[in-house]
Amino acid sequence: MDIDVIISYLPLYKEALLLTAGIGWQGIALAFLLGLLCAVITHLRVPVLRGFVAVYVELFRNTPLLVQLFFLYFALPKIGIHISPTVCGTMGLGLLGGAYMAEALRSGLEAIPAIQSESAQSLGMTGMQTFRHIILPEALSSSVPGIVANVVFLLKETSVFSTISLMDLMFTAKDLIGMYAKTIECLTLLVVFYLIMLLPVSVLGSLVERRVRHAEFGD
């Protein structure tokens, strides 16, 4: 392993990391918002929209992100809709993640005992007040493990961004291997930079989960 080669490649990987993480977190933010909207629609049993949510969740949970990105990037231009690689990556990750987040948040909402709503109503709170101040905060709290798992999963899925010409970590590694054949050095840096991106999220997520459990059960 050539240390000098690794050092010379560091700026390229740093730039790729910033791009990968930037698009990844934008996609995760979109995924959370979509997931929350879908979970609320499902929980409140909104007519018609509930059916659309069910179709959306099943469609995106049962197709690979790679296929979804190909559709957004290569198929949509055929009908006159052109999307930049960056927007395509954000949308693809957001749509996929939204389906998973919806299920995690829906489970959290369904886990809230009915007595919570009944108690709030007995105190004179409206349905909207009950949902906003009682049900939703507790649901988000109980959904933390699922949300954290989905965040890590979505950050890992960024590895397919290279297929739509984004200069992400995977694209950088493959490009350098193709040009200079420094396979070991390039793959080592790829692993290291993915760990840099994922380990803090995993550790922080574990700490948040522990704190939530402690707040709920006092153990």
RAUR-V423547 format. One record per pair of residues at least 12 apart in sequence whose C-alpha atoms are under 6 Angstrom apart, sorted by sequence separation. I is the first residue (numbers start at 1). J is the second residue. If there is no record, write none. Layout:
<<I/J> <I/J>>
//
This chain:
<<173/186> <38/53> <69/92> <109/139> <108/139> <108/142> <108/143> <60/96> <105/143> <57/99> <104/146> <148/205> <27/90> <31/94> <35/98> <39/102> <30/94> <34/98> <38/102> <27/93> <28/94> <31/97> <35/101> <36/102> <39/105> <23/90> <27/94> <31/98> <35/102> <39/106> <24/155> <20/168> <16/168> <17/169> <16/169> <6/185>>
//
